[in-house]
Amino acid sequence: MTRKLKEKIIKNIFFLLSLVSIFVLGLIVVFLFKEGFPIFKVVSVREFIFGLEWYPTYDPPSFGIWSLIVGSLVVTFFASLIAVPLGVLSAIYVAEIAPPLVKEIFKPVIELLAGLPSVVLGFFGMAVLAPWLQNTFGLPTGLNILNASIMLSIMAVPTISSISEDAIYSVSQEFKEASYALGATKFETIARVVVPAALSGISTAVILGMARAIGETMVVLMVAGGAAAIPESIFDSVRPMPASIAAEMGEAPFRSNHYYALFATGIVLFFMTLFFNLIADYISNKFKQVGSATL
Amino acid sequence: MKWRYFKQNLFFVTVRLSAFIIALSIGAFLVYIFMNGIGAVNWDFLTLPPRDSMTKGGIMPAILGTFYLTAGAIIIALPLGVVSAIYLSEYAKQGPVIRLIRIGINCLAGVPSVVFGLFGLGLFVVFLQFGSCILSGALTLGFLILPTIIGASEEALKGVPQTFREASLGLGVSKWQTILRIVLPNALPGILTGSILGIGRAAGETAPIMFTAAAFFTAKLPTSIFDEVMALPYHVYVLATAGTHIEETRPIQYGTILVLVALVSGIDLIAIIMRSYIRKKKRW
């Protein structure tokens, strides 16, 4: 075997193996549809998505996941309200203001936070935050939107903070120097030059953080309360999609309509997060940060 | 003029405060877990199986199960991840195919863990008929951490200076041998660091193994990769939510959480320290 041939074979094998991620992504779609599609013989796509009643075990059952979708969106929205300011501001602090020592401590702390198992946060929400909320606000239960949003925001902060920090850090020094030379204060430079220049990266960070929150399972399973109804206040319980899947899959008889419906919920969840990720990908490519200014 | 500096100071206070809140919450969290869990953790807790319907005894089968699942996941993800990263950073030229592969990796990284669980259930448990077992769980977790490994490996490969490759190629060494003998050894510490972070992620995940590997309780230890196992994260979930002794078993719950957090954070910390060591040592 000639050397050239060998090189070529290796290159092609590597190419094929590098397709594995796309292949797995494809398999995920195939198997979600394979196991989820039969539900649409029982209910229409419209009834499934916009149906208000989720009573999969009643007789006759009803499979409408609108309240689950609303549950997911509501906790993600409130989690973002907490996580976005905390994440972006802490990123600005680390990238622009913190002394080197603080920076060297803070970045690993964020990474440790990112690595905390979600079941542990869920447990914390259940065992500590829920009783506290219940007593403080005099609620029937502390397992509600507020609790889930707080715990989810803790999961989203590391994503938002670390990606934003990379974006802010890579804004070129010349931009800042030009701003200072015009007499701007550090705050004005950050607000008018650095953040606008890093905006695409920060937006990507926010979207990925939200995608993480919407797909997070254990926290919403343990602390969101589990009521499949449209909520009226932040003290109401909800049943976000991942919670419904995780809680019911163990009990749903194999290849029953309930089982199909849970896979179909997975399809909706998958495409929602895929949509978030594609937007993030689009933004980070379309508005790539421009390297440096030249005179 | 004064107003401008007042605004600046106000802003500085705000950003410091937000960083402080984050650091404080994780600090308080870790201290809380440690204080509550340390009382339950002793040698017996770590080495004995649970008894009396999991209200007493230890968590050894769960520790062992998590070890098997995590080891399996990394055996699957590491070779695939490193090879993908080598192709992307050493061979691939910019183009639509590469762009597609990258989008694929990013999207795979964003797939919710519970969807990975459904995928594992549909493909490994049902279609390939492995059943709920170590193999199904390890494969599911392996694909879950694949994007992490690819990302870290690629970064490590990019960190090897171009001049190293040119020197090798200039001596008439083939591209593959250059990668094998020059690029990979220099990128290895970085690749390992990324893999360790992947291990930490796999060890802490619950949702992907719920339907693919984890058992509520097993009477005996697994003897093959086709056995169900207990796992630490799932054990925490089970103790905290199911069963009639939730309040009585609080000490065991905190003990299990302490072991899980110590394991995952310990793994992450090893990776973080390794990386900062590599960065300080390398001077090219």
Interface residues (C-beta under 8 A of the other chain):
Chain A: R3 K6 E7 I10 K11 F14 F15 L17 S18 L19 V20 S21 I22 V24 L25 L27 I28 F31 L32 K34 E35 P85 L86 L89 S90 I92 Y93 V94 I97 A98 E104 F106 P108 V109 I110 E111 L112 L113 G115 L116 P117 S118 V119 V120 G122 F123 F124 M126 A127 V128 I154 V157 S161 T185 K186 F187 E188 I190 A191 L208 A211 R212 I214 G215 E216 T217 M218 L221 M222 P242 I245 A246 M249 G250 F254 L262 F263 G266 L269 F270 T273 L274 F276 N277 L278 A280 D281
Chain B: R4 Y5 K7 Q8 F11 F12 T14 V15 R16 S18 A19 I21 I22 A23 S25 I26 F29 Y32 I33 L80 V83 S84 I86 Y87 L88 Y91 A92 L100 I101 I103 G104 I105 N106 C107 L108 A109 G110 V111 P112 S113 V114 V115 F116 G117 L118 F119 L121 G122 L123 V126 F127 F143 L146 P147 I150 S174 K175 W176 L197 G200 R201 A203 G204 E205 T206 A207 M210 F211 P233 Y234 V236 Y237 A240 T241 R250 Q253 I257 L260 V261 V264 S265 I267 D268 L269 I272 S276
